Amino acid sequence: MRARWSILLLLLALPLAQAAFTASFNPDTRTIKLNDTARFTLTLTHDSTQSQTFEIYSPEIAWDITTEPTTDRVVTIYPQQARNITLILRPLYVTTGYYVVPIHIRRSGANELGKLYALVGVLDPDTPVGIYLPTVKITTDIPASLDPRSPITLPITLENKNRRDLERVTLKIRSALFNKDIDTSLASLERKDIDVELELDPRTPPQEDVIKITALITADNRNYHYDAAPAIITIPEHGEIAADVQLTSGVLKRLQQITFTNTGNARKTQTYSIDRKLWGLFTNTEPEPRVLVQDGITRYAWDLDLEPGEQTTLLIVTNYRILAYLAILAILGVIAYYVFRSPVIIAKTATIVATHEGGITELKVMITVVNRSKHDVKDVVILDKVPRIASVVKDFDLGTVRPVKMLHDDKKGTLLKWKLDVLDSREERVIAYKMRSSLTILGGLQLPVAVAKCQSNGHERTTRSNVSQIGFGG
């Protein structure tokens, strides 16, 4: 019994629109026996103002394709003409079942391609007359784009075209990405909607795939199979490089750990940058950044290049502990200074007493010694040196402390030594003496520093005075 079938017509809208031609089948029933041929009426039109040549062929090698009246499958269509071509399909390497045969129509010289799909039922030559053969029609509405991150549902509709119960119908879903079998049944003339749940790895790379759905039925010791029109689907690129920031704070230290993860399904590159103004003197990173200038603004940048699921980590450490260490050292230094400094301070000044012919001949030197501590200081020794060009005037003023020792050396000059048995807290003593030069000193003279020595906290402390500069016009 010959069942009437609608021809499945799948026109790829975009290529046909670009080609500016249309193609369609006459919706006749095409069910044949294994040694017969299926004939379709193909109608071609175009909107060009010139004649166009089209080539008709199929990429499916299991079928032989010829045309009438032209046998070479090349037809010429005149402007504003709709031409009908008889398309003859002969099965070569198929068994009984129903097949979706792809038919391609290419415009010569333009590389424009249109696609149609012809449904052909192939019966065994020995099929008894009057027996309802298993006849199943498969239609689908598969989205053109499938997001691998979400559950995927393929809506499939099965129609039993004959009055025969089909106890077992096996659906096979095949593609480069999917491989799943489902068993179901169909009652007489039943129409059944099936939602097939599929899963993909979220990191499935972007690609184009072709899903083929076949229904297999075993009846009367024969196998029948029925194909749905192939569905072309696309796995789009998705995801991004996501940043997970974790802050860890300690005493005067902050660690910022930024983990970058490629959450997508394709390799991704990105540049992460921060304003250099936000960069501190006490901040360092691992890895080191590169300098990036954007719109006159200098930034520090890191180039990220991650495969799907790959991670990389950026560490930004801001450490102010060095400031604390320096502050502690400064405090310890101040404490050490006050603990270990000499309690005695000494200052030295000089004034001109006599001159001759515009030069200095005699000076008066005053040494001021002060106990700046809160405690008395004993056995204070003051040392001073007189340059060898001058000598000490031994006529000391009344009330002044006289040196306990004066040592003269022709090369080094004269060394003076004073000793104070005790210097009360906050007490100030002034030691004065005169020095006379055997030569007239012109311009100026720099006097050596004076030194004070004493005992403090079991240690000898030494303090030096300032350098005294004597001259005219100073």
Long-range contacts (C-beta under 8 A, 24 or more apart in sequence): 1-129, 1-130, 1-131, 1-132, 1-133, 1-162, 2-29, 2-31, 3-29, 3-31, 3-121, 3-133, 3-135, 3-161, 3-162, 4-29, 5-29, 5-30, 5-31, 5-98, 5-119, 5-121, 5-137, 5-161, 6-119, 6-137, 7-40, 7-118, 7-119, 8-100, 8-117, 8-118, 8-119, 8-139, 8-228, 8-229, 9-116, 9-117, 10-115, 10-116, 10-117, 10-229, 11-114, 11-115, 11-116, 12-114, 12-115, 15-112, 15-113, 15-114, 15-115, 16-114, 18-112, 19-46, 19-107, 19-110, 19-112, 19-113, 19-114, 20-46, 20-47, 20-48, 21-45, 21-46, 21-47, 21-48, 21-52, 21-54, 21-77, 21-105, 21-107, 21-112, 21-114, 22-46, 22-114, 23-105, 23-114, 23-116, 24-116, 25-87, 25-116, 25-118, 26-84, 30-89, 30-118, 30-119, 30-120, 30-121, 31-120, 31-121, 31-122, 31-123, 32-91, 32-120, 32-121, 32-122, 32-123, 33-122, 33-123, 33-124, 33-125, 33-127, 34-91, 34-94, 34-95, 34-96, 34-122, 34-123, 34-124, 34-125, 35-125, 37-88, 37-89, 37-90, 38-88, 38-89, 38-90, 38-118, 38-120, 39-86, 39-87, 39-88, 39-89, 40-86, 40-87, 40-89, 40-118, 41-84, 41-85, 41-86, 41-87, 42-67, 42-84, 42-85, 42-86, 42-87, 42-103, 42-116, 43-82, 43-83, 43-84, 43-85, 44-75, 44-77, 44-82, 44-83, 44-85, 44-105, 45-77, 45-81, 45-82, 45-83, 46-77, 46-79, 46-107, 48-79, 49-79, 50-79, 51-76, 51-77, 51-78, 51-79, 52-76, 52-77, 52-107, 52-108, 53-77, 53-107, 53-108, 53-109, 54-105, 54-106, 54-107, 54-108, 55-105, 55-106, 55-108, 56-85, 56-87, 56-103, 56-104, 56-105, 57-103, 57-104, 57-106, 58-89, 58-101, 58-102, 58-103, 58-104, 59-102, 59-104, 60-101, 60-102, 61-92, 61-93, 62-91, 62-92, 62-93, 62-94, 62-99, 63-89, 63-90, 63-91, 63-92, 63-94, 63-99, 63-101, 64-89, 64-90, 64-91, 64-92, 65-89, 65-103, 66-90, 74-108, 87-118, 89-118, 89-120, 91-120, 91-122, 94-122, 95-122, 95-223, 95-225, 96-122, 96-123, 96-124, 96-222, 96-223, 96-224, 97-121, 97-122, 97-223, 97-224, 97-225, 97-226, 97-227, 98-122, 98-135, 98-136, 98-224, 98-225, 98-226, 98-227, 99-227, 100-227, 100-228, 100-229, 100-230, 102-230, 117-229, 117-230, 119-227, 119-229, 124-222, 131-220, 132-162, 132-163, 132-164, 133-162, 133-164, 133-219, 133-224, 134-162, 134-164, 134-166, 134-217, 134-219, 134-224, 135-160, 135-161, 135-162, 135-226, 136-160, 136-161, 136-166, 136-169, 136-186, 136-215, 136-217, 136-226, 137-161, 137-226, 138-213, 138-215, 138-226, 138-227, 138-228, 139-228, 140-213, 140-228, 140-229, 140-231, 142-211, 142-231, 142-233, 143-233, 144-232, 144-233, 144-234, 145-233, 145-234, 145-235, 145-236, 146-200, 146-233, 146-234, 146-235, 147-236, 147-238, 148-200, 148-201, 148-202, 148-203, 148-204, 148-235, 148-238, 148-265, 149-202, 149-238, 151-197, 151-199, 152-197, 152-198, 152-199, 152-200, 153-195, 153-196, 153-197, 153-198, 154-195, 154-196, 154-198, 154-211, 154-213, 155-193, 155-194, 155-195, 156-193, 156-194, 156-195, 156-196, 156-213, 156-228, 157-191, 157-192, 157-193, 157-194, 158-184, 158-186, 158-190, 158-191, 158-192, 158-194, 158-215, 159-190, 159-191, 159-192, 160-186, 160-187, 160-188, 160-189, 160-190, 160-191, 161-189, 162-188, 162-189, 163-188, 163-189, 164-188, 166-217, 166-219, 168-217, 168-218, 169-215, 169-216, 169-217, 170-215, 170-216, 170-217, 171-196, 171-213, 171-214, 171-215, 172-213, 172-214, 172-215, 172-216, 173-198, 173-211, 173-212, 173-213, 174-211, 174-212, 174-213, 174-214, 175-209, 175-210, 175-211, 175-212, 175-233, 176-207, 176-209, 176-210, 177-204, 177-207, 177-209, 177-235, 178-209, 178-211, 200-235, 202-265, 203-264, 203-265, 203-308, 203-309, 204-235, 204-265, 205-235, 205-265, 205-266, 205-308, 206-234, 206-235, 206-236, 206-237, 206-265, 206-266, 207-234, 207-235, 208-232, 208-233, 208-234, 208-235, 209-233, 209-234, 209-235, 235-265, 237-264, 237-265, 237-266, 238-264, 238-265, 239-263, 239-264, 239-265, 239-266, 239-268, 239-308, 240-264, 240-268, 241-268, 241-270, 241-304, 241-306, 243-272, 251-321, 252-319, 252-320, 252-321, 252-323, 252-324, 253-317, 253-318, 253-319, 253-320, 253-321, 254-317, 254-318, 254-319, 255-315, 255-316, 255-317, 256-315, 256-316, 256-317, 256-318, 257-313, 257-314, 257-315, 257-316, 258-313, 258-314, 258-315, 258-316, 259-311, 259-312, 259-313, 260-304, 260-306, 260-311, 260-312, 260-313, 260-314, 261-306, 261-309, 261-310, 261-311, 262-306, 262-307, 262-308, 262-309, 262-310, 262-311, 264-308, 265-308, 266-308, 267-305, 267-306, 267-307, 267-308, 268-304, 268-305, 268-306, 269-303, 269-304, 269-305, 269-306, 270-303, 270-304, 271-301, 271-302, 271-303, 271-304, 272-301, 272-302, 272-304, 272-314, 273-299, 273-300, 273-301, 273-302, 274-299, 274-300, 275-299, 276-300, 280-318, 282-318, 282-319, 282-320, 282-322, 282-323, 283-316, 283-317, 283-318, 283-319, 284-316, 284-317, 284-319, 285-314, 285-315, 285-316, 285-317, 286-314, 286-315, 286-317, 287-314, 339-457, 340-457, 340-459, 340-461, 341-461, 342-452, 342-454, 342-456, 342-461, 342-462, 342-463, 343-371, 343-372, 343-373, 343-375, 343-377, 343-454, 343-456, 343-461, 344-369, 344-370, 344-371, 344-372, 344-377, 344-380, 344-423, 344-452, 344-454, 344-461, 344-463, 345-369, 345-370, 345-372, 345-452, 345-463, 346-370, 346-382, 346-450, 346-451, 346-452, 346-463, 346-464, 346-465, 347-465, 347-466, 348-384, 348-447, 348-449, 348-450, 348-465, 348-466, 348-468, 349-468, 350-447, 350-468, 350-470, 352-470, 353-434, 354-436, 355-440, 356-440, 357-440, 358-440, 358-442, 358-472, 359-440, 359-441, 359-442, 360-437, 360-440, 360-441, 360-442, 360-445, 360-470, 360-471, 360-472, 361-436, 361-437, 361-440, 361-441, 362-393, 362-434, 362-435, 362-436, 362-437, 363-390, 363-434, 363-435, 363-437, 363-445, 363-470, 364-432, 364-433, 364-434, 365-432, 365-433, 365-434, 365-435, 365-447, 365-468, 366-430, 366-431, 366-432, 367-430, 367-431, 367-432, 367-450, 367-465, 368-428, 368-429, 368-430, 368-431, 369-420, 369-423, 369-428, 369-429, 369-430, 369-431, 369-452, 370-426, 370-427, 370-428, 370-429, 371-423, 371-424, 371-425, 371-426, 371-427, 371-428, 372-426, 373-425, 373-456, 374-425, 375-425, 376-422, 376-423, 376-424, 376-425, 377-422, 377-423, 377-454, 377-455, 377-456, 378-421, 378-422, 378-423, 378-454, 378-455, 379-419, 379-420, 379-421, 379-454, 379-455, 380-419, 380-420, 380-422, 380-423, 380-452, 380-453, 380-454, 381-417, 381-418, 381-419, 381-420, 381-452, 381-453, 381-454, 382-417, 382-418, 382-419, 382-420, 382-431, 382-450, 382-451, 382-452, 382-453, 383-415, 383-416, 383-417, 383-418, 383-450, 383-451, 383-452, 383-453, 384-415, 384-416, 384-448, 384-450, 384-451, 385-412, 385-413, 385-414, 385-415, 385-416, 385-448, 386-413, 386-414, 386-415, 386-416, 386-435, 387-413, 387-445, 387-447, 387-448, 388-412, 388-413, 388-414, 389-437, 389-438, 389-439, 389-441, 390-435, 390-436, 390-437, 390-438, 391-435, 391-436, 391-438, 392-416, 392-433, 392-434, 392-435, 393-433, 393-434, 393-435, 393-436, 395-434, 396-432, 396-433, 397-432, 400-430, 400-431, 400-432, 400-433, 401-429, 401-431, 403-433, 423-454, 443-471, 443-472, 444-469, 444-470, 444-471, 444-472, 444-474, 445-469, 445-470, 445-471, 446-470
